[in-house]
Amino acid sequence: MTRTISPAPAAEAAEVVRAAHHQIGNSLQSIASLLRMESRAAPPAAAAVLTEAGRRVRTIMHLHQRLQEGGVAVRLDDLLGDICRDVAELDAFGRPAEMQVNIHPLWATPRVASALAMITAEWVGNALEHGLGERPGRVEVTLEPTGSGARLIVADSGRGDADGEWRPGFGLALVASLARQIGGRVDRTAGRRGARCVLELTGPSLDAVPPEPDEAR
């Protein structure tokens, strides 16, 4: 006996997809909340690791939300603004820290937006935790178009590393890997007047208008 299975109507299929995305978002939120709860009860060294893990999960959660809203393109001022606020809220120190976010209203494909979101979260978290430490200060996040592409800058007014060296770690390796994936070049400087991290992107990676669907593949 041959059984014919008819495809689900478009509206029904769309509803299934929406339900799946909703469940994914709820799951990410639950994971982030659990990590935050665990970090509060953990020893200092473990708490730092759990806080960083929670921050990365929340970054993915925001990216997932923006992808559902934007479709083939993501508006970066909204996404990166959310990321910066989240990282500041998760900051473990109670000292006053001024956050200045100057992000040009650019659009990017999901692949580029994902990399920029993760890089921004890593750099802002590092600026707060290691750049400022327990001291008050300022963190500036800038995304601006250039003649050949775009530039992301995260700078802090902390002391930074006096010797100008960067300690190797997962975050540093993650940023380097993400930058390579989108064809970006990373430059970092650190000294007594603070640290400055720059990502240079060349080519049509970002645009002032949303890309057409066939351009986002």
N, C-alpha and C positions, 0 to 999 in steps of 0.2 A: 504494500500500500504506500503510495506516494503522498506526502503531506506538503502542501505549499505554505510557506511562512511569509506573510505580507509584511513589508517594512512598516515600522511605527510611523504614525503621522508626524509631520514636522513639529507641531506644537507639543505633542507628547514627548518627543525626543528632546526638545529644548527644555522641558520641565525636568526630565531626568538629569540633564546636564546641570541645570541650576541647583537641583537638590544635592548632586554630588559635590559641586563647588561649595555649597553651604556647609556640608559635612566636613569637607577639608578645612574650611576656615575655622569651624568649631574645634576640630581636632588640634589645629595649630595653636589656637587660643588656650586650650586645656594644657597642652604641653608647656607653653610659655608660663602659665600660671603655676604649674607644678614645679618647674625649675626655680621660679621666684620664691615659692614657699620653702623649698629645700635649701636655697641659698641663705635664707634668714636663720636657719638652725644649724648650718654647717660651720666648721672651723674656718678661719679667715682664708686660708689657701684654697680650700675646696669651694668656699663661697664665691671667690673671684672667678673660678672656672665655671661654676653654675650660672653666675650672672652673665658672663660672656656668652654661654650657650643659649640662655634665655633671650638675650639681645639678638642673636642671630636668628632664632626662631621667629621673633616678632618682626624682624626685617623681612623674612620670607612671607609672613602673614600679610604685612602691608603690601608687599609686591603682588601677592595673589589677589588681594582686594582690588588693586588698581588695574590689574590685567582684566578682571571681570568688567570693570567700568569702561576701560579704554579700548578693549578689543585688540586691534592690530597695533595700537600705539599707546604709549604711556606718557602722560604729562609729568615731566620731571620736577617741576616746582612743587606740585602737590605731593608726589611720592617722597622726595628727599626732605621736604618740610616735615612730613610725618616721621620719617626716620630720625631726624635730628631731635625732635621733641621726645620721641620714645627713649632715645639714648640718654638724654638729659634727665628724664624722669627716673631711669634705672640707675642713675649715678649713685654710688654708695656713700659719697662724702656729703656733709651738710653745708659745705662752704658756698658762698655766693659765687656763681659762675654766670657771666653774661654770654648768651648765645646770639650771634649775629648771622642770619641766613640771608644770603643775597643770591638767589637762584633765578636765572633768566628763564622765562616760560618756554622752554624747549620741549620737544617731543622726541621719543626714541622708540625703537623696536623693543619688544620684550627682552630679547637677549642682551641688548646694551643696557636697558633700564635695570635689569637684574644685577648685572655686574656693577653698575654705578651705585645702586642701593647698598650692596654688600660692602663695597669699598668705602663709601661715605660712613656707614655704621662703624666699620673698623677704625677709621681714622678719627672720627669724633670721639668714640669710646676711649681710644688711646690718648687723645689730647686731654680729656677730662681726668682719666686715671693716672697717667704718667706725666703728662705735660704740666697740668696744674697741681695734681696731687691733692693735698689738703689746703692749698692756698687759694685765695680768690683770684679770679682772672677772667679772661675772655677767650672764646673760641669763635672763629669766623669761618663760615662755609660759603664758598662762592662757586657758582657754575656759570660760565660766560662763553658766548660764541667767540671764535677767533677767525682770522682770515682763512685758515686752512681746516678748521674743525671746531673743537670746543676744549675748554680747560676747566677742570675741577680742582679747587684749592681748599685745603683745610689747614688753618693756622691757629696757633694758640699763643698766649702771652706768658706762658709759664717759663720756668728756667730751662726745661728741656734737658738734653744730655750735654753736659759741659764739654765733653770730648768730641761731640758731633757724631758718635757712633750709634748704631741701632742694634738693639738686642734681637737676635734671631728668635722666631717663635711662629706659632700657627698663623696668627693674624698677618704677619709680614709675608709669609709664604702664600696665604690665601689671596692677598691683594696682588702680589706679583703674578699669580696664575690667572686671576680674573682680568688683569690689565692685558696680559698676552692674548687672551681669548678675544678681546675686542680691539686688538691692534693699538693699544695705548702705551705710552711711555711714562714711567714713574720717576719723579725726582724728589728727594727728601733732604732737608737741611735741618740741623738742630744745633742750638747753642744756648748761651745764657739769656738771650732775649726771646726764647721760645722755639717752637718747631713749626715747620712748614712742609706740607706734603702736596705735591702737584701731580695731576694726571693729565697728560696731553693726548688728545684724540685728534687724529687727522682723517680727512675724508668725510663722506656724507653719513656719519653715524648718528647725528642729531640734526633736528630741523626745527624751524619756527612754526611749522604747520604739521598736522598729523600726516604720516605717510599713507599712500594708497595701499589697499590690501595686498596687492602683488609685490609691493616694495618691502613688505615686512617679513617676507619669508627668509 
